[in-house]
């Protein structure tokens, strides 16, 4: 089911696909949290940058990156979500591809982002994931990764738990990024607030990797 949201009469309506529509109908705070993570990423990346957003879904967060940073490409395997993104977010600053994020042709992006992605990748495929991510970064590029915290999974729904096959603690996420990046900064998030507090008490983790290592 989809819904349309017209922000002003002079602006075209935005179509919400099944995922974002579900948020607004059942848990609108989830949309607020999601947008706050992308806003944080955009501020970390800065202006006049090219950003690759892996697992972009319907492109709501990718649009924030495009507007704040300069240009963003969203990639996702969900054909319906990509169709929604392509219909909503038009123009030269954003584009969307329906493609496997682990099979991209490498490009030197200024930043790579992905939220709610790694927890769905089997641990046996993580080396492939990290290699694909770093291969798509310029030497001084940054990676921003957001994922539910391991300590929060006791509160996750049964449906979420089925899909979360690779849930990270803060320590594990920081340790794995450190293999591929010279500098790693671990942030925590509770609701829409991103902070540097005690990570085991955080519902969500956001890690920033800076300057990829030449020999991980």
N, C-alpha and C positions, 0 to 999 in steps of 0.2 A: 504494500500500500504506500502511496506517495501523497504528499500534500504540497500546496503552493503557498508561498509567503510573499506578499507584495509589501515592501517596506514603505514605499511612497507611490502615489498614483502616477507619477511621472517616470517611474522606474519599472523595468520588466520584472515580472514575478520570478521568484526563485523556486524551483521544484526541489522538494525534499524527498529523497529516496527512502527505501524501507528502513535503513539503519538510522538515519538522522530523524526520520519521522517517529520511529519508535522511542528515541530519546525524548523528544518533545512531548509525546503523548503519555509516556510512562515514567520518565525520570529526567525532567528538563535540566536538572543540575548536572547530569552527565555531559550535556552539551557545553555547559559553562566550563566545566573542568577541562574538557577537550580543547576548547578555544583558548583557555588560559595557557595551556602547555605550548601551543603553537605561537602564541604571542611572546612567551618567554623565549622560545627558539629564535623567533625573528629578531628580538633585541640582542640576543647573543651573537647572531650572524652579522647583523648590520646592513647598511644600505649598499646598493650598487653591487650586488652579489647574485650569482647563479646557484640555485638550490635544487637538489634532487630529493623529492619526498617519496620514500618507499612505503608501500601499503597505504596509499592516500585515501582510499575509500571514495566517498562522494566529493572529495576535493575542497571541503570547507576550510580545513587547515591549510591546504596548499594555496588557496586564494589569499589567506593572510600572509603567507610567506612571499607570494608574488607582489602583493601590495606594499609590504614593508621593505622587502629586500631588493626587488628589482625584477627578477624572473624566477619562476619555479616550474618544474616539471613533476607532475604526479604520476606514479606508476602503481597499478594494482591489477590483480588477476580477475576481479569481479567485473564482468562485462556490464552489468546493469549499473553499478556504481560509477564506472568510468563514463558511461553514456550520460548519466545525470550530471557529472562534473563537466563534461564537454558542452552540455547544453546551457549550463549556468554560468560558467566562468570563461567567457570568451575574451579575445583580445590578444595582443602581442606579449603580454607579461606572464601568461600561464598556458600550459598545454598538458594534456593527459594521454597516457598510453596504457592500453590493456596488455600487460606483459608480465612474465615472471620476473620478479625483482632480482632473483639469483642468476638470471641469464642475460643481463644487460651487457651491451657492448660498452666497455669502459670509456669514460670521458672525464676530463679534469674539472670536476665541479668544485665550487668554492665551499660548499657545504652539502652534507647529506643528512637528512632527518628521517626518523621513523618512530612512530608511536604505536603502541599496542600491536607489535609485530613479532618481536623475537620470542615471545612466550608461546607462539604458535609454531615455531620451528623445532623439529626434533633435535635433541642435543648432538646426534651424530652428524647433523648437517651444519653445525655452527662454524666449523672451519671454512666451509664454502661461503657462508654468510659473511664472515668477517673479511675474507679475501675479496668478495664482490664489493663490499662497502668501501674498503680502502682503495681498491682499484678505480673507483669512481670519484676519487678525491684528488685535487691538486696537492702538491707537496705541503703547502701551508694551510690546507683546508681543515675544516672541523666537522665532526660527526656529533649529532645529538640524538640520543636514544632514550625513549620513554617506555616504561614497562611496569606492570603491577609488581608490588613488592611481595616477596615470599611470605612475609609475616601477615599480609592482608588476606591471604587465600582462605583462611578459616571463615571469612565473611563473604566469600564469593558465592554466586549462585551455582547450582548444579550444572547448568548449561555452560557457564564460564569455565568451571573446573574441567569439563570434558575437553574443551579446546585449549586449555593452558597446559601444554605438554612440556614446557621448559621455563619454569618460573625462577627468577633470579632474586637473590639477596643483594643488598648493597655491596657487600664485600666481594661477592663473586663477579658482579657486573664491573666493578672498578678493577678487579684483578685481570679480567679478560681484556678490557679496553687497554690496560697498561701494556699488554703484549704488542699492541698495534699502534699506540700513540705515545708520544713523548710526555705529554701532560694530560692528566685526566682529572676532571672536577665532577664530584658526585653531589647532586642536589636531591632533595626530598620534596614531596608534595602531599598535602592533605587538603582535600576539596580543591578549590581553585588557587590556593596559596602555595607558591613554590618557595622553598627556604633551604637553609643549610643545616637544618636541625638533626637530631638523632635519627639516623635512617631506619633502625628497626621499628620505630613507632610511626613511620610514614606509610601511607596507603600506596603511594606511587613513587617510582624512582625515575630521575632524569639524569643521565650521564653525558658529559661533554668531553669528547676527545679532541685534542689539538695537536697538530703537526704529526702526521703519520710517520712511523718508523720505517727506515729504508730496508731493514732486515728483521721483520717480526719473527 
